[in-house]
Amino acid sequence: MNRRHKGGGGRVRPRRAARAGWAGLVASAVMAALGVAFGAVGAYMAGRGAIAEAGRWTPPAPFELRDGPARSSGVFDEREKVVAALRAGAEPERFAPPALPPGRPKIIVIFDDMGLDPAAFENVMALPGPLTLSFLPYAQGAQAMVDRARAAEHEILLHLPMEPDGPVDPGPNALRANMTGAELLSALAWNLSRIEGYSGVNNHMGSRMTRHEAAMKTVLSVLDERGLYFIDSVTTAGSVAAEAGRAVGARVFARDVFLDPEAGPETVVRQLALVERIARETGYAVAICHPRPDTLAALGPWLTSAPARGFELATTAALLEVDDAWSQDGRVAAADER
């Protein structure tokens, strides 16, 4: 958060010197901003040739659009193997991370598509929490909802529109794989400026955009520069968000389960059982859902009873704690091997 410095007492300097001082500060700020922008554009242009493949893409299968596995490294990679086995209904290998998150198994529920429907927002706010609410940047009047959600100790994400496979419209100023570096930065800046108070970003749609490594490196470079993390919604099995994040040093996580890939409360109930097992096996689970009536009807009672069944409701902020713990243990292990 930027803070303006309010001058106190002391000697008043001549107006010309003050103008010169401000000119120097403005010049420094402009140069710093240009450095970040040129660096991001350079990262994008370095892989720009990948766009030549855009004309030869094949639409992925429906399963890949809704439940593609995220790829990561180290402990998170081992965890993903366990999660993939559980999704497939198979018996997973034993998962033994350096350290599990402290306390009970954590369940993180993210509500996507927030901000468009005030009534849906009120229904989500009535649920037990804490929860994570992801707001679309083009939703009118979303900031008031964001402020209320933060006051209720929910976590806030920006639900960043990205280009999908096929003709579905992700919304205005969506990030697209065929944009130039300048176009991509401009669209990203517009989206990031629409609301305040979010700690991270997750993708809205994006099954095509998240397969484009050069573009994702640019996006993740900018997010990291702003101190934001990225949650890959994993709308395609070909997502390269994890690889792009490692390349630029950004924090990238992934959802484990979609709670409502199909209509009906029975789907939500079935998916919640999978969420519980993932959390018990790996220490946490990340679930994404939408503020639909069927989803809310099934999820409300489950959230109420989850603590009694041994789970802790958490927000995406808990992922940062896990990342810190596992990364630190990984560094210690590597040092021991040397």
N, C-alpha and C positions, 0 to 999 in steps of 0.2 A: 504494500500500500504506500502510495506517495504521500508525503506529509509536507505541507508548506511551512516554511520557517517564518515565524513572526518576529520581526526585529524588536529588541528592547531598547534600553537606554544606551548612552555612549555618544561619541562624537558624530555629528552629522557630516557626511562627506559632500564635497562639491557635486552638483548635479551631473556635470560632464563625466566625472569619474564613475558615478553610479551608472550612467548610461553605458560607459565602456565596460564596467563589470558585468552588467546584464548581457551586453552583446557577447562577451566571452562565454558566459554560461550558456546562452542560447546556441552559440556556435558549437560548443562542446557537446551539448545534447543532440544537436542535429547530426554531428559527425558520428556519435555513438549509435544513433538510430540507423544511419546509413550503413554503418559497419554490420549491424545485425541483419539488415535487409539484404545487403550484398552477399553476406555469408550464406543466408538462407537460399537466395536465388542461385548462388554458386553450387550449393548442395543439390538443388533441383536440376540445374543444367548439366551437372556431372553425369546424371543418369537419364537425361532427356531422351536418349535414343530408344529407351524402352517404349515410348509412345508409338513407335512404328509397329509394335505388336498389337495395338488397339484394334486394328481392323480385322484381326484374326482370332479374337476371343470367342470362346464357346460358353454359352450360358450354363452355369453349374446346375447340378440336380437340386430339386427342392430341399433335400436333406442338407446339402452343403450350405444353402442359403440360411437355414435356420439353426443348424447344429454343427458347424464345422469346427474342428479342433484348433485351438490356438497353439502356436509353437513358441517355446521359450528355451532358456538354457539353465544348466545347473539344477538347483533344487526345484525350481519352478517347472523345469522340463520333466523331472521325475514325478512331480505332482500331477502334471498333465496326463502322463501315462495312466496313472491311477484313475483320474477323472474320466478319461476316454473309455477305460475298461468298465467303469460303473455305468456310463451312458449306454454302453453296448449290452449291459446286463451280464457281463462276465465277472469272474472273481478276480479282483486286482492283486497285483503284487504288493507286498508289505511296503508301506511308505514310512521311511524313517528320516525325517528332516533333521537338520542340526538342532532346531528348537521349534516347538509348536507355539502358536500364539498363547500368551498367558491366559489363564481362566478357562472357561468352558468353550466348546466349539462355537465359533462365531458364524452367524448367518447374515449376509449383507443383501438387502433387497433394494434394487434400483427401480424406480418408476420412471419410464421413458415417456416422451411426448407430453410433458407437462407444460402448462401455460395456455393452451388453446381453449380449454373448457373450465370455466370457474367452478361449475358444479362438481366436476370430477376432482378438482383441486380440494374442494371442501371435504369430499368423501375420503380422499387420501389423508388429509390432515386429521380426520377423526380416528384413524387407525393407530394401534399401539406402535411405538417406535423405540429407538430412532430408525429413520429410514433415509434413503438417498433419493433426492428428486432431481431429475434431469430435464431442464427447461429448453424448449426450442427457441432459438434466438429471434425468430420472426413473430413470436407470439406477442400480441398487443397487450400492454399492461402487465407484463410478467413480473416486473420488478417488485411490485407490491406483494405478489405471491411469494417471491423469493425472500423478501424481508420477513414475512410472517413465518415461513418455513424455517429460516435461520433462527428466529427468535424461539421456535419450538425445538431447537437443537437437532434439526435434520441437516444432513449434508447436501450441498448443492453442486450439480454438474451442469455444464453447458452441453446441450444435445446437438452436436455439430452436424448439419446436413452434408452428406457426401453422395456422390454419384453412385447409383445402383446399376446392376445389370438390368437390361430391359427398359421399357418406356415409362416406368413409374417416376413421377416428379417428386424429388426430395424437398422441394421448396425453394424460395428465392435465395440467390447468392450461395448456392450449394457449391462445394469444392468438387472440381471435375478433373479427371485424369489428363485431359488434353489441354488444360490451361497452360499458358506460359508462366514462367516464374513470377512475373509482375502481376499477372491476373490472379494467380493463386494467393499471393501475399495480400492483395487488395481484398479479395473475397474473405480470406481468413480474418483480416483486421476488422472488416464489417461485422462478421459474426461475433467475434470476441468482444466487441464494443457494445453489444446490445443490452447486456445485463451486467450487474456487479454482484460480487459476493460468492462466486463459485470457486471451488478449489481444484477442479479437474474438468475433463472433457470426455465425452464418449460419442461415438458416431451414430448418427441417424441414417439408416440404410448404409450405403457405402460398399456394397459387395464388389463394385468395380474399382472404386477409388482406393480401397485398402489393399488391393492387389498390385498397386503401382508404387514400387519402392522409392523411386526418386521423389515423387510427390509427397509420400508419407514422411520421408526424411525432412523435407522442408517444413511440413506441418509440425512435426514433433520437435524440430529445432526451435521453432517459435514458441511452442508451448513450454518447453523446458526453460527457455530464456525468461519466460514470465512466471516460472515457478509452479507450473501446472502439470499434473500427471494425466495420462490417457488411459481410459478403459476401452479396450477393443470389444465391441458388441459381438464380434465374430459372426458376421453375416455371410461369410464365405470361407470355405476350407483353404482358399488360397491367400488369405490375409498375410501381409508381410509386415504388419505393424510391430510385432515383437522384434523382428530382425532390424527394421529401420530404427526402432528405439535404441537397440543396443549400439547401432552404428553411430548415433549422435549423442548417446549418453542420456537419453530421456527415460523417465519412468513409465513403463507400459504394463498394464495388467489386462486380464481378460475375464469375461463372464464365463460361468460354468454351465448355467442352465437358463433357458427361456421358460418361464412359467406358463405362458399362454400362447404357444405357437399355433394352437388351434382353439376355436371357440368352445366354450362349455366349461363349467366348474370342475367336471370330472378330470379334464386335462390338467388343470391347476393342481388338483389334489394329487394326481399321479406324479407330476413334476416336483411337488414339494417333498414327496417321499424320497426322490432322488437327491434333492438338495440336502435333506437330513443325512443321508448316507455319505455324501461327499464331505460334509462338514465333520462327521464323526471320523472318517478315514484320514482326512488331511488337515484338520484343525479349523478350516473355514470353508465357506461356499459363497459364491457370488451369483445371485439370481436377478434376472431382468424381467420386468413385466410392464403392463400398461394399465392405465386407470379405467378399465372396462368394467361394466357391472358384474359380469360373471367372475372376473378375476377378483374384484373386491369382495364379492360374496363368499368366495372360498378362502381368500387370504386372511380376512379379518379374524375369524375364529382361530386360525392356525397361529397368527402372530400373538394372539392373546395367550394361547397355551404353550407356546414354544419355550419360555423360561422354565415352566414346570417340567418339561421333558428334557431339560439339561442343556438348552442352547442359550446363547447370548445374542440378542439382536445388536448389530453393529452397523456402522456406515463405512463407506469406502475409505475413510481415514484410517481404518484398521489395516488396510492393505499396505500403507506406508510403514506401519510398525513391523509387519511381517517382512517386508522387503529389507528394512534396516537390520532386523535380527538375522535373517538368512544371509544377507550380503556380508555382514560382519563375520558370521561364523565361517562363511566361505573364504574370506580373506585370511582368517586365523588358520584354517586348515591348509590353505596354500602355503602360508608362511612356515607351518610345521613341516610340510613336505620338503621345503627347501632346506 
